[in-house]
Amino acid sequence: MKKYPKDDIQIVWKSELCQHAAVCAKNLGSVFKPKDRPWIQPEGATKEEIIEVVNRCPSGALSIEK
């Protein structure tokens, strides 16, 4: 599990749950960049935009921690 801070939240990524549906990258490519390292770059969008896309993750690999 990895955590990426953004303002007063953290984006949590559990790689073992990821099904590679790419919902995150397709909907917010300015933050979720699978070919880059780190692949999650929170500075690419607002906290609200990130929360909205993370909530669409079908596998639960992405979540928000407050």
Secondary structure, DSSP 8 states (H G I E B T S, - for coil): -EEEEETTEEEEE-GGG-----HHHHH-TTTB-TTSSSSB-GGGS-HHHHHHHHTT-SSS-EEEE-
